[in-house]
């Protein structure tokens, strides 16, 4: 895969961030609001490197500009 390959098919995907293990990318997607008169909202999604798995990360509020952190227990 080269840097110009696309992982998703939406032009509204933005702010990708590589996972520390280099196996996943988290990104922001702009979604149309359910009521047409309101503005769009953003959500976080995660995908694997070939783009065949795209999963929304549930959140009560708009979410964007995600980054990975390391948690030590």
Protein Blocks (a to p, Z undefined) as FASTA:
>chain_A
ZZkbcfbfcfkbghiaddfklpaccdddddddfblkbccddddddddfkopaccddddfb
dcehiacddddZZ
